[in-house]
Amino acid sequence: MKKSSLKATSLRNFMFISIIVIIIILVIGFYFIQDWMKNEAMTFGQTTSSTTATKDAAAVKKLQDEITKYQAAATSANALIASSQDYQSQTIQDLKKYASANNIDIDNYSFDQTTSKEVKSSVTINGVKSNFITITLDNSIQLTDLIKFLKSIETNTPKMQLSGINISPVPDTKGLVKVESLTIEIYNR
């Protein structure tokens, strides 16, 4: 048997060709893997975008539902406090309506700067101002009508609250009272 002997030059040529083949295989493999990874990244990005878009759409829908759900409460809350531009005219209009509904005549309206020695108008707390109106009523009023009138004021929207009243009975007449002055606190922005 004859032994094949490799010579240094053939071994060198074999190694050179092997390294070139390995480099070609690595370049081709790198190209295919890079293309595959790019396609996977695009597919993942589209999937993530559609998933994110679906989640965003669901969040927007939920927010719209909540806005719709609480819109009535927000409208009611805004109605509790009159705007500062028209609170005086709105207050007078409301008081006239309540007075006529309860057989009461209002003689005078006065938006005073001070309603008593301690209390001043336009007290502001958290953006809500508190102003006062003093009204004088007709000489003698049925007590039941006065109570209904006061209840109308207290349940008014925008919010008004009775803060002072001077009342005395009319002598020799049952059920009639004289109201000297009536101070009402009005809340506005």
HUCOR-V583044 format. One record per backbone hydrogen bond with DSSP energy under -0.5 kcal/mol. CO is the residue of the C=O (numbers start at 1). NH is the residue of the N-H. Records with the same first field share a line. If there is no record, write none. Layout:
CO=NH / NH
This chain:
1=3
3=5
4=6
7=11
8=12
9=13
10=14
11=15
12=16
13=17
14=18
15=19
16=20
17=21
18=22
19=23
20=24
21=25
22=26
23=27
24=28
25=29
26=30
27=31
28=32
29=33
30=34
31=35
32=36
33=37
34=38
35=39
36=40
37=41
38=42
39=43
40=44
41=45
42=46
43=47
44=48
45=49
46=50
47=51
48=52
49=53
50=54
51=55
52=56
53=57
54=58
55=59
56=60
57=61
58=62
59=63
60=64
61=65
62=66
63=67
64=68
65=69
66=70
67=71
68=71 / 72
70=74
71=75
72=76
73=77
74=78
75=79
76=80
77=80
78=81
80=159
82=189
83=87
86=90
87=91
88=92
89=93
90=94
91=95
92=96
93=97
94=98
95=99
96=100
97=101
98=102
99=102 / 104
100=103
105=107 / 138
108=136
110=112 / 134
113=121
119=115 / 116
122=124
123=125 / 130
125=128
127=129
128=125
129=131 / 188
130=122 / 123
131=186
133=135 / 184
134=110
135=182
136=107 / 108
138=179
141=177
142=146
143=147
144=148
145=149
146=150
147=151
148=152
149=153
150=154
151=155
153=156 / 160
159=187
161=185
164=183
165=167
166=180 / 181
168=178
169=171
170=173
173=176
175=143
176=170
177=141 / 179
178=168 / 180
179=137
181=166
182=135
183=163 / 164
184=133
185=161
186=131
187=82
188=129
